[in-house]
Amino acid sequence: MALPPVVKSIVTWLRAGYPEGVPDVDYIPLFALLGSHLTEADIATIADELASTADPTSADAIRAAVHSASDGHPLNVDVARVRARLAAGGWPLAEPIADA
């Protein structure tokens, strides 16, 4: 099934911005940031798409991160780190935080 255009652009950017894969420590803040701009269905689709091309351990980490991001709040320092990486890569939804 084809991905919706916005989801496809996000997945494409994430793969380009994290060519070695998203580090496990970035999943929770990443999905928390994405969750503030996207629907839960979009987040689930992105997670499934990333997990479909990841090794089984990474796929499990992605699914756990989505669950954790929806249950609580990641540390501000982690969100700031991921937000800065997204902004540096040209992500249109993230602005660097001056005090990060």
C-alpha positions as CSV (number, residue, x, y, z in Angstrom):
1,M,0.0,0.0,0.0
2,A,1.3,3.5,-0.9
3,L,2.1,5.8,1.9
4,P,0.2,9.1,2.2
5,P,2.5,11.9,0.8
6,V,3.2,13.6,4.1
7,V,4.1,10.3,5.7
8,K,6.3,9.3,2.7
9,S,8.2,12.6,2.9
10,I,8.8,12.1,6.6
11,V,10.0,8.5,6.2
12,T,12.3,9.6,3.3
13,W,13.7,12.5,5.4
14,L,14.3,10.2,8.4
15,R,16.1,7.7,6.3
16,A,18.3,10.4,4.8
17,G,18.8,12.2,8.1
18,Y,19.6,9.0,10.0
19,P,21.3,6.9,7.2
20,E,22.8,4.6,9.9
21,G,19.3,4.3,11.4
22,V,17.7,6.2,14.3
23,P,19.6,5.5,17.5
24,D,17.5,3.7,20.1
25,V,17.9,6.7,22.5
26,D,16.3,9.0,19.9
27,Y,13.1,7.0,19.2
28,I,11.1,8.2,22.1
29,P,11.9,11.9,21.7
30,L,11.5,11.6,17.9
31,F,8.0,10.1,18.1
32,A,7.1,12.6,20.8
33,L,8.0,15.4,18.5
34,L,6.3,13.9,15.5
35,G,3.3,13.2,17.7
36,S,2.9,16.9,18.3
37,H,2.5,17.5,14.5
38,L,0.9,14.3,13.2
39,T,-2.1,12.1,13.9
40,E,-1.7,8.8,15.8
41,A,-2.4,7.0,12.6
42,D,0.4,8.8,10.8
43,I,2.8,8.0,13.7
44,A,1.8,4.3,13.6
45,T,2.3,4.2,9.8
46,I,5.8,5.9,10.1
47,A,6.8,3.4,12.8
48,D,5.6,0.5,10.8
49,E,7.4,1.6,7.7
50,L,10.7,2.2,9.6
51,A,10.2,-1.2,11.4
52,S,9.6,-3.0,8.2
53,T,13.1,-2.3,7.0
54,A,14.8,-2.6,10.4
55,D,16.3,-5.6,12.1
56,P,13.9,-7.3,14.5
57,T,15.5,-5.7,17.6
58,S,15.2,-2.2,16.0
59,A,11.6,-2.9,15.0
60,D,10.7,-3.8,18.6
61,A,12.5,-0.7,19.8
62,I,10.5,1.5,17.4
63,R,7.2,0.0,18.5
64,A,8.2,0.4,22.2
65,A,9.1,4.0,21.5
66,V,5.8,4.8,20.0
67,H,4.1,3.3,23.0
68,S,6.3,5.1,25.5
69,A,6.0,8.5,23.7
70,S,2.2,8.2,23.9
71,D,2.4,7.3,27.6
72,G,4.7,9.8,29.0
73,H,7.1,12.7,28.3
74,P,10.7,12.2,27.2
75,L,13.4,14.2,28.9
76,N,13.7,17.8,27.7
77,V,17.4,17.3,26.9
78,D,16.5,14.3,24.6
79,V,13.8,16.3,22.8
80,A,16.1,19.2,22.3
81,R,18.8,17.0,20.9
82,V,16.5,15.4,18.4
83,R,14.8,18.7,17.5
84,A,18.2,20.2,16.8
85,R,19.1,17.3,14.6
86,L,15.8,17.6,12.7
87,A,16.2,21.4,12.3
88,A,19.8,21.0,11.1
89,G,18.6,18.6,8.4
90,G,16.0,21.0,7.2
91,W,13.0,19.6,9.0
92,P,10.2,22.1,8.5
93,L,8.4,21.3,11.7
94,A,11.3,21.7,14.1
95,E,13.1,24.8,15.3
96,P,16.3,24.7,17.2
97,I,15.9,25.6,20.8
98,A,18.3,28.4,21.9
99,D,18.8,27.1,25.4
100,A,19.3,23.5,24.3
